[in-house]
Amino acid sequence: MHVLQPKHEKLSPEETEKLLEKLNISLSQLPKISIDDPAVPKGCKKGDVLRIERKGSFPETYFRVVV
């Protein structure tokens, strides 16, 4: 991981459940990220949800499900 790459963090099952409830969506409706993507943290498996934090003038948080 290099300095310009956004932080990728795996959510716990409880955090995932709260996120899906808050957004009123199912896991299949989240954008996807490949398990082979170099940014995916070690130990992630299919179905895990990642929080991606992008820094900058307007910090933003994105969520992706590992496929």
N, C-alpha and C positions, 0 to 999 in steps of 0.2 A: 504494500500500500504506500502510495506517495502522498505528499503534502496537499496536492490539489484534489485528491479523491475524497468524496464525502464519506462520513462515518456510517458504517453499516452495523446495526446492532440487532441481535435476535430478541424477539419479544417472548415473554413467558406465556404459557397457555392462558393464564388469568388475564394478562394484558391483552392478548389476542381476542379473547372473549369479550372484554370490555370495549375494545376498538370496534369490533363487528357490531355490537349492540348499539354503540354510540352512532355509528354511521348507518345503521339499519341496512346492512348488506350481508351477503354470505361470503365465505372464503373464496369461492370461485369468481366473485365479482371484483376482487382486488387485481391490480396489475401484476404481471408475473415477472420473475427473474429466474434465469437458468441456474441450476445447481453448479454448472461448470463455469459460471462467471467468476473471474478472479477476485471480485470484490466481496463475494459471499464468504462470511466467516467460516473457519474450520469447524466441523461438528454439526453443521446445519444439515437437515434432511428435508426431503420433499414434504410440503405442507406447512413448514415453518414460516412465520411472518417476520420480515425485517423492517426496522425503522431506519430510514436513510435521512440523515441530517445534513443539509447543504448550507454552508456558511456564506456570508456575503453581505451586501447592503441590506438585503431583505432575507434573513434566514428562513428556510422552509423545511418542512418535514414531509417525507413521502413514505408510503408503505408499499411493500411488494411481498408476494407469496412465492416461495421457492418451488419451482417445478422441475 
